[in-house]
Amino acid sequence: MTNTEDNGGPDPVESHAGEGVIEEEVMESAPGETDESVGPDPAAELDKWKDVAARAQADLDNFRKRMAREKSEAIQYANRNLLEQLLPVIDNFEMGLKAASVSEGDSSVILQGMSMVFKQIGDFLTDQGVEIIASDGLVFDPNMHEALKQEPSATVPEGHIIYTMRRGYRLKERILRAANVVVSSGPDEAS
């Protein structure tokens, strides 16, 4: 049995399907339109994808460069934590060396041995790229120095460092520990 026999007319499903095809054909070939306006321009599409590919390549190159730089820095500064933890030990060793030189005199065998060990430690730090931050007599620099106090001084100009209380250290370009310093406030006005 067909739908034609039931209601005497054509099958509505077949009718709609046929109409949909006709509508699509009409939309594709509407008057005044050409085939180029229906689809994207192949040259423009090609340029778009070339641009996308070039950007992706540039992003990949930048990523590779950044990863290489970060890897280099990680290798360069790998010992930073160890060296930071070693600095208080070096400070205490240096204080012991100064105390031994005062009490024992420069001719003591123990003092000479301690001096040799201290020199080895200094050579080790130099080999690792560690430098002592210069401070005495220099202009105070808050990037490298930490001012613990200010004192008047007739001989040291204002804003300059009178003396260092604790040495500062730098690993290549980075500060391991700022130098603790006393800064001059200029001549004492009460004098």
PyMOL CGO cylinders between C-alpha atoms (Angstrom):
from pymol import cmd
from pymol.cgo import CYLINDER

trace = [
    CYLINDER, 0.00, 0.00, 0.00, 1.21, 3.47, -0.80, 0.3, 1, 1, 1, 1, 1, 1,
    CYLINDER, 1.21, 3.47, -0.80, 0.29, 6.82, 0.65, 0.3, 1, 1, 1, 1, 1, 1,
    CYLINDER, 0.29, 6.82, 0.65, -1.24, 7.79, -2.69, 0.3, 1, 1, 1, 1, 1, 1,
    CYLINDER, -1.24, 7.79, -2.69, -3.98, 5.28, -2.19, 0.3, 1, 1, 1, 1, 1, 1,
    CYLINDER, -3.98, 5.28, -2.19, -4.73, 6.43, 1.40, 0.3, 1, 1, 1, 1, 1, 1,
    CYLINDER, -4.73, 6.43, 1.40, -5.32, 10.14, 0.84, 0.3, 1, 1, 1, 1, 1, 1,
    CYLINDER, -5.32, 10.14, 0.84, -5.37, 10.28, -2.89, 0.3, 1, 1, 1, 1, 1, 1,
    CYLINDER, -5.37, 10.28, -2.89, -2.29, 12.51, -3.15, 0.3, 1, 1, 1, 1, 1, 1,
    CYLINDER, -2.29, 12.51, -3.15, 1.46, 12.11, -3.27, 0.3, 1, 1, 1, 1, 1, 1,
    CYLINDER, 1.46, 12.11, -3.27, 3.41, 10.84, -0.25, 0.3, 1, 1, 1, 1, 1, 1,
    CYLINDER, 3.41, 10.84, -0.25, 4.15, 13.85, 2.03, 0.3, 1, 1, 1, 1, 1, 1,
    CYLINDER, 4.15, 13.85, 2.03, 7.59, 12.50, 2.92, 0.3, 1, 1, 1, 1, 1, 1,
    CYLINDER, 7.59, 12.50, 2.92, 8.53, 12.18, -0.71, 0.3, 1, 1, 1, 1, 1, 1,
    CYLINDER, 8.53, 12.18, -0.71, 7.13, 15.64, -1.34, 0.3, 1, 1, 1, 1, 1, 1,
    CYLINDER, 7.13, 15.64, -1.34, 9.25, 17.26, 1.42, 0.3, 1, 1, 1, 1, 1, 1,
    CYLINDER, 9.25, 17.26, 1.42, 12.36, 15.44, 0.37, 0.3, 1, 1, 1, 1, 1, 1,
    CYLINDER, 12.36, 15.44, 0.37, 11.96, 16.61, -3.15, 0.3, 1, 1, 1, 1, 1, 1,
    CYLINDER, 11.96, 16.61, -3.15, 11.28, 20.20, -2.04, 0.3, 1, 1, 1, 1, 1, 1,
    CYLINDER, 11.28, 20.20, -2.04, 14.39, 20.27, 0.17, 0.3, 1, 1, 1, 1, 1, 1,
    CYLINDER, 14.39, 20.27, 0.17, 16.56, 19.30, -2.75, 0.3, 1, 1, 1, 1, 1, 1,
    CYLINDER, 16.56, 19.30, -2.75, 14.97, 21.95, -4.89, 0.3, 1, 1, 1, 1, 1, 1,
    CYLINDER, 14.97, 21.95, -4.89, 15.50, 24.61, -2.19, 0.3, 1, 1, 1, 1, 1, 1,
    CYLINDER, 15.50, 24.61, -2.19, 19.18, 23.74, -1.86, 0.3, 1, 1, 1, 1, 1, 1,
    CYLINDER, 19.18, 23.74, -1.86, 19.61, 23.96, -5.60, 0.3, 1, 1, 1, 1, 1, 1,
    CYLINDER, 19.61, 23.96, -5.60, 17.89, 27.34, -5.62, 0.3, 1, 1, 1, 1, 1, 1,
    CYLINDER, 17.89, 27.34, -5.62, 20.13, 28.65, -2.83, 0.3, 1, 1, 1, 1, 1, 1,
    CYLINDER, 20.13, 28.65, -2.83, 23.28, 27.53, -4.62, 0.3, 1, 1, 1, 1, 1, 1,
    CYLINDER, 23.28, 27.53, -4.62, 22.32, 29.12, -7.90, 0.3, 1, 1, 1, 1, 1, 1,
    CYLINDER, 22.32, 29.12, -7.90, 20.63, 32.31, -6.73, 0.3, 1, 1, 1, 1, 1, 1,
    CYLINDER, 20.63, 32.31, -6.73, 20.68, 35.06, -9.34, 0.3, 1, 1, 1, 1, 1, 1,
    CYLINDER, 20.68, 35.06, -9.34, 23.64, 37.48, -9.18, 0.3, 1, 1, 1, 1, 1, 1,
    CYLINDER, 23.64, 37.48, -9.18, 25.88, 35.08, -7.27, 0.3, 1, 1, 1, 1, 1, 1,
    CYLINDER, 25.88, 35.08, -7.27, 28.90, 33.36, -8.75, 0.3, 1, 1, 1, 1, 1, 1,
    CYLINDER, 28.90, 33.36, -8.75, 30.57, 30.12, -7.74, 0.3, 1, 1, 1, 1, 1, 1,
    CYLINDER, 30.57, 30.12, -7.74, 33.46, 32.06, -6.10, 0.3, 1, 1, 1, 1, 1, 1,
    CYLINDER, 33.46, 32.06, -6.10, 31.22, 33.70, -3.48, 0.3, 1, 1, 1, 1, 1, 1,
    CYLINDER, 31.22, 33.70, -3.48, 29.85, 30.37, -2.33, 0.3, 1, 1, 1, 1, 1, 1,
    CYLINDER, 29.85, 30.37, -2.33, 33.17, 28.83, -1.26, 0.3, 1, 1, 1, 1, 1, 1,
    CYLINDER, 33.17, 28.83, -1.26, 36.31, 30.43, 0.16, 0.3, 1, 1, 1, 1, 1, 1,
    CYLINDER, 36.31, 30.43, 0.16, 38.91, 31.74, -2.22, 0.3, 1, 1, 1, 1, 1, 1,
    CYLINDER, 38.91, 31.74, -2.22, 41.56, 29.00, -2.57, 0.3, 1, 1, 1, 1, 1, 1,
    CYLINDER, 41.56, 29.00, -2.57, 44.43, 31.52, -2.63, 0.3, 1, 1, 1, 1, 1, 1,
    CYLINDER, 44.43, 31.52, -2.63, 43.15, 33.25, 0.52, 0.3, 1, 1, 1, 1, 1, 1,
    CYLINDER, 43.15, 33.25, 0.52, 42.66, 29.91, 2.23, 0.3, 1, 1, 1, 1, 1, 1,
    CYLINDER, 42.66, 29.91, 2.23, 46.21, 28.89, 1.28, 0.3, 1, 1, 1, 1, 1, 1,
    CYLINDER, 46.21, 28.89, 1.28, 47.62, 32.17, 2.62, 0.3, 1, 1, 1, 1, 1, 1,
    CYLINDER, 47.62, 32.17, 2.62, 45.67, 31.70, 5.85, 0.3, 1, 1, 1, 1, 1, 1,
    CYLINDER, 45.67, 31.70, 5.85, 47.10, 28.22, 6.44, 0.3, 1, 1, 1, 1, 1, 1,
    CYLINDER, 47.10, 28.22, 6.44, 50.61, 29.34, 5.50, 0.3, 1, 1, 1, 1, 1, 1,
    CYLINDER, 50.61, 29.34, 5.50, 50.30, 32.08, 8.13, 0.3, 1, 1, 1, 1, 1, 1,
    CYLINDER, 50.30, 32.08, 8.13, 49.03, 29.58, 10.71, 0.3, 1, 1, 1, 1, 1, 1,
    CYLINDER, 49.03, 29.58, 10.71, 51.94, 27.24, 9.92, 0.3, 1, 1, 1, 1, 1, 1,
    CYLINDER, 51.94, 27.24, 9.92, 54.50, 30.07, 10.12, 0.3, 1, 1, 1, 1, 1, 1,
    CYLINDER, 54.50, 30.07, 10.12, 53.13, 31.18, 13.49, 0.3, 1, 1, 1, 1, 1, 1,
    CYLINDER, 53.13, 31.18, 13.49, 53.20, 27.63, 14.81, 0.3, 1, 1, 1, 1, 1, 1,
    CYLINDER, 53.20, 27.63, 14.81, 56.80, 27.24, 13.61, 0.3, 1, 1, 1, 1, 1, 1,
    CYLINDER, 56.80, 27.24, 13.61, 57.78, 30.53, 15.29, 0.3, 1, 1, 1, 1, 1, 1,
    CYLINDER, 57.78, 30.53, 15.29, 56.08, 29.46, 18.53, 0.3, 1, 1, 1, 1, 1, 1,
    CYLINDER, 56.08, 29.46, 18.53, 57.95, 26.15, 18.42, 0.3, 1, 1, 1, 1, 1, 1,
    CYLINDER, 57.95, 26.15, 18.42, 61.28, 27.90, 17.79, 0.3, 1, 1, 1, 1, 1, 1,
    CYLINDER, 61.28, 27.90, 17.79, 60.65, 30.31, 20.70, 0.3, 1, 1, 1, 1, 1, 1,
    CYLINDER, 60.65, 30.31, 20.70, 59.71, 27.39, 22.95, 0.3, 1, 1, 1, 1, 1, 1,
    CYLINDER, 59.71, 27.39, 22.95, 62.92, 25.55, 22.04, 0.3, 1, 1, 1, 1, 1, 1,
    CYLINDER, 62.92, 25.55, 22.04, 65.03, 28.64, 22.72, 0.3, 1, 1, 1, 1, 1, 1,
    CYLINDER, 65.03, 28.64, 22.72, 63.31, 29.23, 26.06, 0.3, 1, 1, 1, 1, 1, 1,
    CYLINDER, 63.31, 29.23, 26.06, 63.82, 25.61, 27.10, 0.3, 1, 1, 1, 1, 1, 1,
    CYLINDER, 63.82, 25.61, 27.10, 67.51, 25.74, 26.12, 0.3, 1, 1, 1, 1, 1, 1,
    CYLINDER, 67.51, 25.74, 26.12, 67.96, 28.97, 28.11, 0.3, 1, 1, 1, 1, 1, 1,
    CYLINDER, 67.96, 28.97, 28.11, 66.16, 27.54, 31.16, 0.3, 1, 1, 1, 1, 1, 1,
    CYLINDER, 66.16, 27.54, 31.16, 68.23, 24.36, 30.97, 0.3, 1, 1, 1, 1, 1, 1,
    CYLINDER, 68.23, 24.36, 30.97, 71.44, 26.38, 30.77, 0.3, 1, 1, 1, 1, 1, 1,
    CYLINDER, 71.44, 26.38, 30.77, 70.39, 28.48, 33.78, 0.3, 1, 1, 1, 1, 1, 1,
    CYLINDER, 70.39, 28.48, 33.78, 69.41, 25.37, 35.74, 0.3, 1, 1, 1, 1, 1, 1,
    CYLINDER, 69.41, 25.37, 35.74, 72.85, 23.89, 35.12, 0.3, 1, 1, 1, 1, 1, 1,
    CYLINDER, 72.85, 23.89, 35.12, 74.59, 27.19, 35.88, 0.3, 1, 1, 1, 1, 1, 1,
    CYLINDER, 74.59, 27.19, 35.88, 72.76, 27.73, 39.18, 0.3, 1, 1, 1, 1, 1, 1,
    CYLINDER, 72.76, 27.73, 39.18, 72.32, 24.09, 40.25, 0.3, 1, 1, 1, 1, 1, 1,
    CYLINDER, 72.32, 24.09, 40.25, 74.61, 24.50, 43.26, 0.3, 1, 1, 1, 1, 1, 1,
    CYLINDER, 74.61, 24.50, 43.26, 72.88, 27.62, 44.54, 0.3, 1, 1, 1, 1, 1, 1,
    CYLINDER, 72.88, 27.62, 44.54, 71.08, 25.96, 47.48, 0.3, 1, 1, 1, 1, 1, 1,
    CYLINDER, 71.08, 25.96, 47.48, 74.20, 24.09, 48.56, 0.3, 1, 1, 1, 1, 1, 1,
    CYLINDER, 74.20, 24.09, 48.56, 76.30, 27.25, 48.41, 0.3, 1, 1, 1, 1, 1, 1,
    CYLINDER, 76.30, 27.25, 48.41, 73.69, 29.26, 50.35, 0.3, 1, 1, 1, 1, 1, 1,
    CYLINDER, 73.69, 29.26, 50.35, 73.75, 26.64, 53.12, 0.3, 1, 1, 1, 1, 1, 1,
    CYLINDER, 73.75, 26.64, 53.12, 77.57, 26.64, 53.12, 0.3, 1, 1, 1, 1, 1, 1,
    CYLINDER, 77.57, 26.64, 53.12, 77.88, 30.42, 53.69, 0.3, 1, 1, 1, 1, 1, 1,
    CYLINDER, 77.88, 30.42, 53.69, 77.12, 30.39, 57.46, 0.3, 1, 1, 1, 1, 1, 1,
    CYLINDER, 77.12, 30.39, 57.46, 79.71, 27.62, 57.90, 0.3, 1, 1, 1, 1, 1, 1,
    CYLINDER, 79.71, 27.62, 57.90, 82.27, 29.79, 56.08, 0.3, 1, 1, 1, 1, 1, 1,
    CYLINDER, 82.27, 29.79, 56.08, 81.33, 32.77, 58.29, 0.3, 1, 1, 1, 1, 1, 1,
    CYLINDER, 81.33, 32.77, 58.29, 81.90, 30.71, 61.44, 0.3, 1, 1, 1, 1, 1, 1,
    CYLINDER, 81.90, 30.71, 61.44, 85.17, 29.32, 60.10, 0.3, 1, 1, 1, 1, 1, 1,
    CYLINDER, 85.17, 29.32, 60.10, 86.38, 32.84, 59.32, 0.3, 1, 1, 1, 1, 1, 1,
    CYLINDER, 86.38, 32.84, 59.32, 85.44, 34.04, 62.84, 0.3, 1, 1, 1, 1, 1, 1,
    CYLINDER, 85.44, 34.04, 62.84, 87.34, 31.09, 64.32, 0.3, 1, 1, 1, 1, 1, 1,
    CYLINDER, 87.34, 31.09, 64.32, 90.34, 31.94, 62.16, 0.3, 1, 1, 1, 1, 1, 1,
    CYLINDER, 90.34, 31.94, 62.16, 90.32, 35.55, 63.37, 0.3, 1, 1, 1, 1, 1, 1,
    CYLINDER, 90.32, 35.55, 63.37, 89.97, 34.45, 67.00, 0.3, 1, 1, 1, 1, 1, 1,
    CYLINDER, 89.97, 34.45, 67.00, 92.85, 31.97, 66.60, 0.3, 1, 1, 1, 1, 1, 1,
    CYLINDER, 92.85, 31.97, 66.60, 95.10, 34.65, 65.07, 0.3, 1, 1, 1, 1, 1, 1,
    CYLINDER, 95.10, 34.65, 65.07, 94.46, 36.98, 68.04, 0.3, 1, 1, 1, 1, 1, 1,
    CYLINDER, 94.46, 36.98, 68.04, 95.02, 34.34, 70.73, 0.3, 1, 1, 1, 1, 1, 1,
    CYLINDER, 95.02, 34.34, 70.73, 97.70, 32.16, 69.11, 0.3, 1, 1, 1, 1, 1, 1,
    CYLINDER, 97.70, 32.16, 69.11, 99.67, 34.63, 67.01, 0.3, 1, 1, 1, 1, 1, 1,
    CYLINDER, 99.67, 34.63, 67.01, 100.60, 34.23, 63.38, 0.3, 1, 1, 1, 1, 1, 1,
    CYLINDER, 100.60, 34.23, 63.38, 103.26, 31.57, 64.02, 0.3, 1, 1, 1, 1, 1, 1,
    CYLINDER, 103.26, 31.57, 64.02, 100.84, 28.91, 65.32, 0.3, 1, 1, 1, 1, 1, 1,
    CYLINDER, 100.84, 28.91, 65.32, 100.80, 25.67, 63.33, 0.3, 1, 1, 1, 1, 1, 1,
    CYLINDER, 100.80, 25.67, 63.33, 97.06, 25.32, 63.93, 0.3, 1, 1, 1, 1, 1, 1,
    CYLINDER, 97.06, 25.32, 63.93, 96.46, 28.83, 62.59, 0.3, 1, 1, 1, 1, 1, 1,
    CYLINDER, 96.46, 28.83, 62.59, 98.56, 28.08, 59.50, 0.3, 1, 1, 1, 1, 1, 1,
    CYLINDER, 98.56, 28.08, 59.50, 96.53, 24.90, 58.89, 0.3, 1, 1, 1, 1, 1, 1,
    CYLINDER, 96.53, 24.90, 58.89, 93.26, 26.76, 59.32, 0.3, 1, 1, 1, 1, 1, 1,
    CYLINDER, 93.26, 26.76, 59.32, 94.49, 29.47, 56.92, 0.3, 1, 1, 1, 1, 1, 1,
    CYLINDER, 94.49, 29.47, 56.92, 95.29, 26.84, 54.28, 0.3, 1, 1, 1, 1, 1, 1,
    CYLINDER, 95.29, 26.84, 54.28, 91.82, 25.29, 54.65, 0.3, 1, 1, 1, 1, 1, 1,
    CYLINDER, 91.82, 25.29, 54.65, 90.21, 28.74, 54.41, 0.3, 1, 1, 1, 1, 1, 1,
    CYLINDER, 90.21, 28.74, 54.41, 92.17, 29.41, 51.21, 0.3, 1, 1, 1, 1, 1, 1,
    CYLINDER, 92.17, 29.41, 51.21, 90.97, 26.09, 49.77, 0.3, 1, 1, 1, 1, 1, 1,
    CYLINDER, 90.97, 26.09, 49.77, 87.38, 27.04, 50.58, 0.3, 1, 1, 1, 1, 1, 1,
    CYLINDER, 87.38, 27.04, 50.58, 87.89, 30.40, 48.85, 0.3, 1, 1, 1, 1, 1, 1,
    CYLINDER, 87.89, 30.40, 48.85, 89.37, 28.67, 45.78, 0.3, 1, 1, 1, 1, 1, 1,
    CYLINDER, 89.37, 28.67, 45.78, 86.42, 26.25, 45.71, 0.3, 1, 1, 1, 1, 1, 1,
    CYLINDER, 86.42, 26.25, 45.71, 83.95, 29.13, 45.81, 0.3, 1, 1, 1, 1, 1, 1,
    CYLINDER, 83.95, 29.13, 45.81, 85.79, 30.92, 43.01, 0.3, 1, 1, 1, 1, 1, 1,
    CYLINDER, 85.79, 30.92, 43.01, 85.75, 27.75, 40.89, 0.3, 1, 1, 1, 1, 1, 1,
    CYLINDER, 85.75, 27.75, 40.89, 81.97, 27.57, 41.39, 0.3, 1, 1, 1, 1, 1, 1,
    CYLINDER, 81.97, 27.57, 41.39, 81.55, 31.15, 40.17, 0.3, 1, 1, 1, 1, 1, 1,
    CYLINDER, 81.55, 31.15, 40.17, 81.00, 32.68, 43.62, 0.3, 1, 1, 1, 1, 1, 1,
    CYLINDER, 81.00, 32.68, 43.62, 82.32, 36.19, 44.22, 0.3, 1, 1, 1, 1, 1, 1,
    CYLINDER, 82.32, 36.19, 44.22, 82.49, 38.24, 47.40, 0.3, 1, 1, 1, 1, 1, 1,
    CYLINDER, 82.49, 38.24, 47.40, 80.42, 41.41, 47.08, 0.3, 1, 1, 1, 1, 1, 1,
    CYLINDER, 80.42, 41.41, 47.08, 82.66, 44.43, 47.58, 0.3, 1, 1, 1, 1, 1, 1,
    CYLINDER, 82.66, 44.43, 47.58, 81.30, 46.87, 50.11, 0.3, 1, 1, 1, 1, 1, 1,
    CYLINDER, 81.30, 46.87, 50.11, 83.69, 48.78, 52.42, 0.3, 1, 1, 1, 1, 1, 1,
    CYLINDER, 83.69, 48.78, 52.42, 83.99, 52.42, 51.33, 0.3, 1, 1, 1, 1, 1, 1,
    CYLINDER, 83.99, 52.42, 51.33, 81.61, 51.99, 48.39, 0.3, 1, 1, 1, 1, 1, 1,
    CYLINDER, 81.61, 51.99, 48.39, 78.27, 53.72, 47.81, 0.3, 1, 1, 1, 1, 1, 1,
    CYLINDER, 78.27, 53.72, 47.81, 75.43, 51.77, 49.42, 0.3, 1, 1, 1, 1, 1, 1,
    CYLINDER, 75.43, 51.77, 49.42, 73.53, 49.73, 46.80, 0.3, 1, 1, 1, 1, 1, 1,
    CYLINDER, 73.53, 49.73, 46.80, 70.27, 48.20, 48.09, 0.3, 1, 1, 1, 1, 1, 1,
    CYLINDER, 70.27, 48.20, 48.09, 70.49, 45.52, 45.37, 0.3, 1, 1, 1, 1, 1, 1,
    CYLINDER, 70.49, 45.52, 45.37, 73.70, 44.11, 46.87, 0.3, 1, 1, 1, 1, 1, 1,
    CYLINDER, 73.70, 44.11, 46.87, 73.86, 45.49, 50.41, 0.3, 1, 1, 1, 1, 1, 1,
    CYLINDER, 73.86, 45.49, 50.41, 71.61, 45.28, 53.43, 0.3, 1, 1, 1, 1, 1, 1,
    CYLINDER, 71.61, 45.28, 53.43, 71.98, 48.23, 55.78, 0.3, 1, 1, 1, 1, 1, 1,
    CYLINDER, 71.98, 48.23, 55.78, 71.78, 47.13, 59.40, 0.3, 1, 1, 1, 1, 1, 1,
    CYLINDER, 71.78, 47.13, 59.40, 72.31, 50.61, 60.79, 0.3, 1, 1, 1, 1, 1, 1,
    CYLINDER, 72.31, 50.61, 60.79, 73.58, 54.11, 60.07, 0.3, 1, 1, 1, 1, 1, 1,
    CYLINDER, 73.58, 54.11, 60.07, 76.36, 55.79, 61.97, 0.3, 1, 1, 1, 1, 1, 1,
    CYLINDER, 76.36, 55.79, 61.97, 77.86, 59.24, 61.72, 0.3, 1, 1, 1, 1, 1, 1,
    CYLINDER, 77.86, 59.24, 61.72, 81.36, 59.36, 60.24, 0.3, 1, 1, 1, 1, 1, 1,
    CYLINDER, 81.36, 59.36, 60.24, 83.71, 62.27, 59.72, 0.3, 1, 1, 1, 1, 1, 1,
    CYLINDER, 83.71, 62.27, 59.72, 85.84, 60.32, 57.21, 0.3, 1, 1, 1, 1, 1, 1,
    CYLINDER, 85.84, 60.32, 57.21, 83.26, 58.37, 55.18, 0.3, 1, 1, 1, 1, 1, 1,
    CYLINDER, 83.26, 58.37, 55.18, 80.82, 60.41, 53.06, 0.3, 1, 1, 1, 1, 1, 1,
    CYLINDER, 80.82, 60.41, 53.06, 77.09, 60.10, 53.60, 0.3, 1, 1, 1, 1, 1, 1,
    CYLINDER, 77.09, 60.10, 53.60, 75.52, 57.13, 51.81, 0.3, 1, 1, 1, 1, 1, 1,
    CYLINDER, 75.52, 57.13, 51.81, 78.82, 55.21, 51.69, 0.3, 1, 1, 1, 1, 1, 1,
    CYLINDER, 78.82, 55.21, 51.69, 79.54, 52.02, 53.61, 0.3, 1, 1, 1, 1, 1, 1,
    CYLINDER, 79.54, 52.02, 53.61, 81.67, 52.40, 56.73, 0.3, 1, 1, 1, 1, 1, 1,
    CYLINDER, 81.67, 52.40, 56.73, 82.26, 48.69, 57.33, 0.3, 1, 1, 1, 1, 1, 1,
    CYLINDER, 82.26, 48.69, 57.33, 80.86, 45.24, 56.58, 0.3, 1, 1, 1, 1, 1, 1,
    CYLINDER, 80.86, 45.24, 56.58, 79.37, 43.19, 59.39, 0.3, 1, 1, 1, 1, 1, 1,
    CYLINDER, 79.37, 43.19, 59.39, 78.81, 40.07, 57.26, 0.3, 1, 1, 1, 1, 1, 1,
    CYLINDER, 78.81, 40.07, 57.26, 80.11, 39.44, 53.76, 0.3, 1, 1, 1, 1, 1, 1,
    CYLINDER, 80.11, 39.44, 53.76, 77.79, 39.15, 50.85, 0.3, 1, 1, 1, 1, 1, 1,
    CYLINDER, 77.79, 39.15, 50.85, 78.19, 36.68, 48.00, 0.3, 1, 1, 1, 1, 1, 1,
    CYLINDER, 78.19, 36.68, 48.00, 77.10, 36.58, 44.37, 0.3, 1, 1, 1, 1, 1, 1,
    CYLINDER, 77.10, 36.58, 44.37, 76.84, 33.48, 42.18, 0.3, 1, 1, 1, 1, 1, 1,
    CYLINDER, 76.84, 33.48, 42.18, 77.59, 34.68, 38.66, 0.3, 1, 1, 1, 1, 1, 1,
    CYLINDER, 77.59, 34.68, 38.66, 74.87, 37.33, 38.15, 0.3, 1, 1, 1, 1, 1, 1,
    CYLINDER, 74.87, 37.33, 38.15, 72.62, 36.41, 41.08, 0.3, 1, 1, 1, 1, 1, 1,
    CYLINDER, 72.62, 36.41, 41.08, 72.91, 37.43, 44.70, 0.3, 1, 1, 1, 1, 1, 1,
    CYLINDER, 72.91, 37.43, 44.70, 73.35, 34.50, 47.08, 0.3, 1, 1, 1, 1, 1, 1,
    CYLINDER, 73.35, 34.50, 47.08, 73.35, 36.71, 50.14, 0.3, 1, 1, 1, 1, 1, 1,
    CYLINDER, 73.35, 36.71, 50.14, 73.42, 40.48, 50.46, 0.3, 1, 1, 1, 1, 1, 1,
    CYLINDER, 73.42, 40.48, 50.46, 76.28, 42.02, 52.45, 0.3, 1, 1, 1, 1, 1, 1,
    CYLINDER, 76.28, 42.02, 52.45, 75.24, 43.29, 55.89, 0.3, 1, 1, 1, 1, 1, 1,
    CYLINDER, 75.24, 43.29, 55.89, 76.73, 46.75, 56.23, 0.3, 1, 1, 1, 1, 1, 1,
    CYLINDER, 76.73, 46.75, 56.23, 76.84, 49.90, 58.31, 0.3, 1, 1, 1, 1, 1, 1,
    CYLINDER, 76.84, 49.90, 58.31, 76.20, 53.04, 56.28, 0.3, 1, 1, 1, 1, 1, 1,
    CYLINDER, 76.20, 53.04, 56.28, 77.52, 56.52, 56.98, 0.3, 1, 1, 1, 1, 1, 1,
    CYLINDER, 77.52, 56.52, 56.98, 75.01, 59.23, 57.82, 0.3, 1, 1, 1, 1, 1, 1,
    CYLINDER, 75.01, 59.23, 57.82, 77.66, 61.89, 57.25, 0.3, 1, 1, 1, 1, 1, 1,
    CYLINDER, 77.66, 61.89, 57.25, 79.58, 63.92, 59.83, 0.3, 1, 1, 1, 1, 1, 1,
    CYLINDER, 79.58, 63.92, 59.83, 78.15, 64.05, 63.34, 0.3, 1, 1, 1, 1, 1, 1,
    CYLINDER, 78.15, 64.05, 63.34, 76.35, 67.38, 63.63, 0.3, 1, 1, 1, 1, 1, 1,
    CYLINDER, 76.35, 67.38, 63.63, 76.72, 67.46, 67.41, 0.3, 1, 1, 1, 1, 1, 1,
    CYLINDER, 76.72, 67.46, 67.41, 80.56, 67.69, 67.12, 0.3, 1, 1, 1, 1, 1, 1,
]
cmd.load_cgo(trace, "trace")
